[in-house]
Amino acid sequence: MKVTDNVRKLIFIFISILAFQAAEAQLEIEIISGNPSALPIAIVPFQWLEAGPGPSTSVDEIVSGDLYRSGLFKPMAVEDMAEKPVEEEGIRFGTWRLLKVDYIVIGKVRSPTDGQGHELVYQLFDVHTQELLLSRVTTVGPGDLRFGAHRVADAIYEKLTGVPGAFSTRIAYITATGLGNNQRYELVVADADGFGPQSIVGSPEPLLSPAWSPDGRKLAYVSFEQGNSAIYMQDVSTGARELISSGKGINGAPSFSPDGKRMALTLSRSGNPEINIRDMATGRTQQITQHWSIDTEPVWSPDGRHVYFTSDRGGRPQIYRVGPSGGTPERVTLEGDYNARASVSPDGRKIAVAQGRGNEYRIAVWDIETERFTVLTPGKLDESPSFAPNGSMILYATREGSRGVLSAVSADGNVRQRLILSEGDVREPAWSPVIR
């Protein structure tokens, strides 16, 4: 079957070709709903022991911001602290209990013995039992103080929740600037809190579908810079890139396998959009679906045993899965008129999708075991969900009026936050794996 112009347009709706305007800028975090049972915690200002003035944003501010954004913690404002101890001996636990604080963190920043970088020395205490829960030294290189602060927040989060933190990860997203013939697209990478956005690649033609490698060092994406769609893989640090696929027809929706040795992608070389698996070492590609419908947006299960994808083979877009060697696809989502753009949770038990009903699209999570949906967002044009690597949050794109923004929602729907660019729109977010 040949791919007609109308079908091609439908395909690119599936892989989120959208016309939008954006401006690259610092992301601003705004909590729009919270958790009334959030744990009260005090992150006391870290003592600065290095030569020269401290940074404009202190370590304790970054840690507090991370924990607050998770929705599980309620950090005390510094101005509300009756005292600011920097050593265990200076903590008067009775005072903190009166202030209704459950946990307290104290720390300092000092130069390591070799004088290169920073050492973040910190301790976490249970205010009620006075027990030392965590005592650690985190060492980071020059210029990595923010990364070190995120790692401190990760450790505190894991100690108190039992779930690894994801604050030291990064996010990728697509922006565009200008109008008409002057439009320029950018693939941008920023910290998970939106700090320090950096353009990885720019083009006057659309960029789509960023996907992280398992080690967080590379991004695969779709570019139209040569006219037709093509898939590239690019090293985030060096900028070195490799052309993965640029054959006739559609080259779209790349997704790395959990071990990074294979890539799932959508190709239409056989005349119809199908799911293919590429061996990254040899470049050999195997087609694993064969149907007259549109099969696209492949993503891997965490154990590598399945490839989930969007297909309209049943008449409407739904999520199916198939083994990476092929076989008979199995329909996964059994409710709703429209379910697309799957993101699988790290434990493999849930799938976040863009769920459509009429002209409204919201982020919903399908529980594979119970076979039930939970709708998480209230928006009308929510799309492109991406699970955090610890499964706690889902990043997605949405629109508010004429403006495109990134938002995040907790996996249980209790906490939502908006990540706003100072101007313009942003689309197609992808949350990186944990970077060690």
Secondary structure, 3 states (H helix, E strand, C coil): CCCCHHHHHHHHHHCCCCCCCECCCCEEEEEEECCCCCEEEEECCCEECCCCCCCCCCHHHHHHHHHHHHCCEEECCHHHCCCCCCCHHHCCHHHHHHCCCCEEEEEEEECCCCCCCEEEEEEEEECCCCCEEEEEEEEECCCCHHHHHHHHHHHHHHHHHCCCCCCCCEEEEEEEECCHHHCEEEEEEEECCCCCCEEEEEECCCEEEEEECCCCCEEEEEECCCCCCEEEEEECCCCCEEEEECCCCCEEEEEECCCCCEEEEEECCCCCCEEEEEECCCCCEEECCCCCCCEEEEEECCCCCCEEEEECCCCCCEEEEECCCCCCCEECCCCCCEEEEEEECCCCCEEEEEEEECCEEEEEEEECCCCEEEECCCCCECEEEEECCCCCEEEEEEEECCEEEEEEEECCCCCEEEEEECCECCEEEEECCCCC
